[in-house]
Amino acid sequence: MKPTKSDFTSREWKIIQSHRTPLEVQRFLRKLPYNREPNGATCLSFREAIRQNKAHCLEAAMIAAVILEQHDYPPLMVSIESQDKLDHVLFLYKENGRYGSVARSRDTGLHGRKPLFKSVRDLVLSYIDAYVDKTGRITGYGWTSLAELGSYNWRFSTRNVWLVERHLQHIPHRTIRTSDARYHRWHRRYLEFQSMHPGVSPAYYPNTIQWLDWPSKLAQNNEHREKAIVKKVHKKGWKDR
């Protein structure tokens, strides 16, 4: 059952009321520090992630689910599987019959997408090239509603909500196959880019127009610098991610 105003703290409710659209939530998540789990693996609820002011991809997807649930978006999630077992989670939404996503990642290309896609599969395919790093390659996807967890307290628990992670791991996943030639092309490009610009997340992909918040003056951080780097390169020739 959807929580009501009285279930939230004043700070939580203020965040909810000031972020009413997927785009606004995406910008909020971009500014939220990424949870690199320095003290061990976590799966923080919405409440704990907000309190601790950090989130990795699954935690961010839950934040998006709680905020947008209050604005009549169902709590839908997409699980993307990778060959290196470093999976990625998206919040899934639908507008005007098309799918989009909200997401947080250490990789610029794995954030949200505009509602442009006829199917969830098409949405996931928009992540294929950006997923390729040293070891990553999308192999499948599944999607579900957190409403399927019933009364499980994934929104407000003070403990790690591992059942959410297990639920996403156990839902049926559909296989995605991509050509080896395409994978190796993007893999080479990623390695070349990293050799010149270690630690910078690339944004040289051809589908940036599909990205939910790119470029954004509100949340560029090192991405402004990255965009300048990308221009030079062009002239020259749970992930958990």
N, C-alpha and C positions, 0 to 999 in steps of 0.2 A: 504494500500500500504506500502511495506517495506521501512523504512527510509533509507537515504543515509548518507554518512560520514558527510556531511555538517549539518545534523540535530543534531549531537552530539557535546558535549563539547570535548575539547582535552583530558580531564581526562576520560570521558566515552569511547571515541574511543580507548584510550590506553588499558582500561580494556577489551574491546571487542576484540581487536587484540591480546591480550596476553592470551586469554582464548577461544580456538577454538573448544574444544571437550566437551562433557558432563562431562567427568572425570575432566577436568580442571575447569569447572564451578562449579562442586560439591565441589572441594577443595577450591575454592574461597568462596563459600557460607558457608562452615564449619568454615572458619576464620572470617566471618562477624558476628558481635555481634547480638544476637537474640533480636528482638524488643519485649519487654515485655509490651509495651504500658503503661508506667507509668502515662501518662497524659490523658488517655482515648483511645478508640479504633481508629485504623488507617487502612487505606488501601492505602499505599504509592505507587505511580507510580515508575517505574524504576528510573527515574531521581531523585526523592525525596529520595528514599531508598539509592541510591548511595551517594547523597549529605549528608544525615544524618548518613550514615554508619551504618545502622541497617536494619533488615528485619525479619518479622515473616514468617510463611510458605507460605501464599498467595503472599506476597510481594517478597519473594525469588523465587517463581515459575515464577513471572513476570520478575524478573531480568534474570533468566535463559532463558525465552522466548525471551527477547530482544537481549541478547548476542548471543544466538545460531541461532536466526533468521538471523543474519548477516552472519552466516556460513551455511545457506541453510537448517536449520531445521524449519519446520512450528511451529507456536506458539500454541501448543496443551497443554491442561491442563486436569488433572484428579481430580475430587472432590470425596473424600472418606467420607462417612457419618458414624457417630458413635451413639450409643445408648444414650450417654450423651450430644449430640449436640455439642461436641467439635470436629469439622471436620478437615480434613487435605487436603492439595492441593499439587499436584505433577506437575512438568513439564514432559510431555510425549514425548519420542522420539523413533525412529525406526531405526535400523541398521541391514542390512542383513536379513530383513523380521521378525526380533524379536523386541519386545518392551522392553524399559528400562525407567528409570525415574531419574530426578534430584530433590532434595528436601532439605528443611531446617526444622529442628525441635529441640525442647528441648530434644527430645528422640532420642538416638543414632540409634535405630532400625528403625526409620521412615525417614531416609535420603534416598538417591537414590539407584537405582538398576541397575545392568548391563543389557545389552540388550539380555536377555536369554528367554523371555517369548513369547509364540505363540499368546497370546491374552491379551487384557487389563485386562480382568478378572483374568487371571493367574498372571499377575503382581500385581494386588491388593491383591490376595490371599497370596502373599509373605509377606504382612504386617499384616496378621491376628494375629499372636502370639505377635508380637512386639507392637501391638496396645493396648494390654490388660494392663491396669494399675489399679488404684483404681476404675475407673468408665468407662473406654473406652472399646468398643467392636464394631468392624466394622459391619454395617448393610446393606450397599449398596454403589454403586459407579456410577459415570457418567463421560463422557469425552466430550470435546468440543474443538473448535478452537477459539482463541480470534479474529481471522479474522471475525467471525460472528458479532462482535461489530461495524463493519464498520469504520466510521471516528472517533469514540470515542477515546479520547486522553489518553489511558491507559499507554502509554509509557513515556510521558513527562509532564503530568499535574502537576501543583504545588499544586493542591487540592487532597483530598482523592478521589480515583477512585472507589466509592462504586458500580458503575454499574457492575464492574467485579465480585464482590462478589455476587450481586443479580443474575447475569447471571449464575454463577456456582450453586447457590442454586436452580434455576428454570429449569435447564436442566433435562431431564429424567434420573432417577437413577434406576439401576437394583439392586434388592435385593440380598444380600449374607447371607446365613444361615450357621452357624457353630454349632457343637454339644455343648450342655451345658457342657458335661463332659470335652471336650477340653478347653472350656472357663474357667471353674472352676479350672482346673489343672494349667493353666498359671496365673490365678488370685491369687491363693494361693502362687505360687512361687514368684510372684511380691511382695505380701505383706510381705512374709518372707524375701526377699532380702532387701526391704526397712526398715524393722525393724532392720536389722543388719547394713545397709549402707544408712542412710537417705539422700535423695537428689541426690544419684548417679543413673545415667541412666544405666540400665542393658544391657549387650551384651552377654547373655548366650544362645542365640537362635541358632537353628541348621542350619540356612540358611545364616550365615554370609558370606559364599563364594559367595553369590549372591549380596552382597552389593557393590555398585559402588566404594566406597573408604574406605575399611576396611581391615587391618589397614593402616593408612597413616601417614608417618613420618612428612608430611607437616601440618597435622591438627589433632593431637591427643589431645591436651589440657588435660582435665581431663580423657580422654578415656584411656590413658596409665595406669593411676592409676586404672581405672575401670577394665581393663583387668586382672590386678593382683588380684583384689578383686574377679572377676568371677572365677579364678582358685581356690581360697580358698573355694568358695561356692561349686564348683564341687567336691572338695575333701570331703566336709561335706555332702554331700548328693546331617472453617476454624479452628485442635487441635490446635480451632486452637491449634495445639500441637507443 
